[in-house]
Structure formats: C-alpha cells, structure tokens
C-alpha cells in the first residue's frame, strides 16, 4: 500500500512524496517521478498499486512550492521573477543540487537496491528540474557524486514541452498561459483543459509547424480533467504555484537559461562522461498539445553526438495524462524503457 512521507534535505528543504513501497528481492528498479506545472504527484497515484507486479518501486515527489514540500524563499522567488540570466541559471543549478541530495536521502532512507538502480523521470515542466539535476553532476562533492553514479541508471523525459528545453514556438503560436485575451485568473483553468485534451495533428514527421493543431481538441474525447470528479481534480492539482513561479519558468524570460541547461544536461561532454552508462529516453504521446510533439523536433535537431544517444518512443493516441487515463499502459512503457 502506498504511503506518504516527508524527507528533509540540504538546508532544511522538505519534500513530500508517495511511495509504492519495497518489492520482494534486491534487484527491483526504482522510478523517482517529478511532476509538471499545476498537476502534482497526485496525478501519478494510479501507478502505485500496479508497480510491484512489474518489480518496480515508484516514488512520486512533490516539487518545491507544492503541497507538503518547502516553498521557494523570497530570494529564490526574486531570482525567478526579476533575476538576471546569471541569477536564474544559479537558481536552477541550486534546485538541481537539492534534488541530488534528495536522491541520496531516498537511497539511505529506504535502502534502495543498487542492482535495479534508480531511473529519474521528469514529466512535462518537471523536466526542467530533472535536467537541472542531471547538469549538476559535475558540481557535487565526491561522496554525493559517487553515490549517484552508482545508483542512477537512466533518465526519462516524459512529454516535455519545448519550453522546458528553452525553445518557444514560432510567432503567433498558442499557449493559454500567455493568452492576453484571457483574464489572468482564468488562464490556469483554460490551460488545464487544453493540456489534458486530445489533439489530432497532421503529419508530425513532416516537421511542418502548420501540421500541428494548436487550438482545436478532438471533440469526441473529453479532456482528462473533465473526466475527474471535483474531489479528484483538487487532489491532483494546485493552481497557486503557477501564479507564483511556474508560468514564468516556461516563459520568454527563461528561454536562454533553459536552452543552456538542456544543452549541458544532455549533450555536454563532461556531463555525459560523469553519467557514463545511463540511458536517456524521450517518450511522448502523439495526441498531446502541440508543445510536446514540437519538442521532439527540438531534440532531434540538438543531437550532434551519436555516442550519447537519446532513445525515443512515440505513444500512439496518448494525451498528456496517460498515467491517469491508462496507468497500466503508462507503467508498461516506463518498464520498457528501463529494461532496454
């Protein structure tokens, strides 16, 4: 049975997380999942009771700013909202460092097995933070670094939006969070419907932006949040962090900082050398809003070093909430990544 825990790391930072629990034996794999904008770890709870049957342990972490975890300090919020590029880059590096301490804390707290190892999973905007963690490997003290190198076996980028890699869409592209025709207080709800809808795109492989459907979800399939009860929605979502910091992180102010971070995390020779042997996967549903398939083009264009591959899996017919709509399929795909 899944349990809720809180772990304190670094300078008193609390992280609330749910844990599916240990699996019989000492060779099971552990997935540590970091959620995205607005929708926190609760949206992954349907994975938890299924994990043991696949010899997997799942730990769903609430990132800072979300229920049970420590909010950003006033100084950190100032760096997000008003900082220079250097200050924003330092903010992200610090978040990556904190996640490194969290990983070591989880290993120690739960005696996680080294044989099966840990796979870090970033979903949606959560990829900003898992990439911050990945990029920070060169900055850790030797004892922390060696522990992470021994345990972390893989990184999964799950439905990353292009903005998380520091790439905004072409002029005129549509994202509700920056829709000036919508009152600010309505954008979160509109975004929730939009990002949880099903979209029928044209030929994604053409890499022609006009083939991506920006505004017209499939009318025959309900957005995921409209299939939830009121109680379910408010058990998986918190709309406050978006106003405080999250939307700014994926906006134009962070574009160059996030682009630099993604390049360092995924393609920097020193970083990849430190993470020697880990697999990097990019998985995404082709019925996502346009920002997700567009990100696949960004990653394809960024790959210059074939010695450090990023494996890709397209999930046919999946929207942004496969973990809620079809948890068994989602778990099977995650398992496929860690088994390859």
Buried (B, 14 or more C-beta within 10 A) or exposed (E): EBEEBEBEBBEEBBBBBBBBBBBEEEEBBBBBBBBBBBBBBBBBBBBBEBBBEBBBBBBBBBBBBBEBBBBBEEEBBEBBEEBEEEBBBBBBBBBBBBBBBBBBBBBEEBEBBEEBBBBBBBBBBBBBBBBBBBBBBEEBEEEBBEBBBEBBBBBBBBBBBBBBBBBBBEEEBEBBBBBEEBEEEEBBBBBBBBBBBBBEBEEBEEBEEEBBBBEEBBEEBBBBBEBBEEEBBEBBBBBBBBEBBBBBBBBEBBBEBBBBBBBBBBBBEEBBEBBEEBBBBBBBBBBBBBBBBBBBBBBEEBEEEEEBEBEBBBBEEBBBBBBBBBBEBBBEBBBEBBEE
